[in-house]
């Protein structure tokens, strides 16, 4: 169960969240959609992106997913990036939207190039882990403390946590010994 120290948790539950892996797949598919020719530039073939309501991913009794990254529409510039990409995609499949005179978009070709530039921006942000949220970041950002109990979706015993910490310490010690051995070998040469 989460113990709240911040009132922002409720806001996080109301926002849309995207799996970072799904976003990456989406931009790759969108890039392929643009680059693979005009014969399939129809909304039927347009890639889609699923979002999650915050409450689908987490609540007071369901811990934020582990070992995966999410993107929140309210963190960083992801909302603008995603909305712009979806708007430009809509223009490509509905050319009559060009009449709305969007800034910087005057032709279908110009729109396609803008999509490719936005895809590049998203790929760079993804690689830089720009505002990608994992469990640790989520709990730190919203000042949450997880206290497991038998009713929770995720239960992690103290002994499991202790075992994980011991394994990490052993790995660090092994790495230190390995580096020391390498240093001694180099000094002997």
Rosetta blueprint (number, residue, H / E / L):
1 X L
2 X E
3 X E
4 X E
5 X L
6 X L
7 X L
8 X L
9 X H
10 X H
11 X H
12 X H
13 X H
14 X H
15 X L
16 X E
17 X E
18 X E
19 X E
20 X H
21 X H
22 X H
23 X H
24 X H
25 X H
26 X H
27 X H
28 X H
29 X H
30 X H
31 X H
32 X H
33 X H
34 X H
35 X H
36 X L
37 X L
38 X H
39 X H
40 X H
41 X L
42 X L
43 X L
44 X L
45 X L
46 X L
47 X L
48 X L
49 X L
50 X L
51 X L
52 X E
53 X E
54 X H
55 X H
56 X H
57 X H
58 X L
59 X E
60 X L
61 X L
62 X E
63 X L
64 X L
65 X L
66 X L
67 X L
68 X L
69 X L
70 X E
71 X E
72 X E
73 X L
74 X L
75 X L
76 X L
77 X L
78 X H
79 X H
80 X H
81 X H
82 X H
83 X H
84 X H
85 X H
86 X H
87 X H
88 X H
89 X H
90 X H
91 X H
92 X H
93 X H
94 X L
95 X H
96 X H
97 X H
98 X H
99 X H
100 X H
101 X L
102 X L
103 X L
104 X L
105 X L
106 X L
107 X L
108 X H
109 X H
110 X H
111 X H
112 X H
113 X H
114 X H
115 X H
116 X H
117 X H
118 X H
119 X H
120 X H
121 X H
122 X H
123 X H
124 X H
125 X H
126 X H
127 X H
128 X L
129 X L
130 X L
131 X L
132 X L
133 X E
134 X L
135 X H
136 X H
137 X H
138 X H
139 X H
140 X H
141 X H
142 X L
143 X L
144 X E
145 X E
146 X E
147 X L
148 X L
149 X L
150 X L
151 X L
152 X L
153 X L
154 X L
155 X L
156 X L
157 X L
158 X H
159 X H
160 X H
161 X H
162 X H
163 X H
164 X H
165 X H
166 X H
167 X H
168 X H
169 X H
170 X H
171 X H
172 X H
173 X H
174 X H
175 X H
176 X H
177 X H
178 X H
179 X H
180 X H
181 X H
182 X H
183 X H
184 X H
185 X H
186 X H
187 X H
188 X H
189 X L
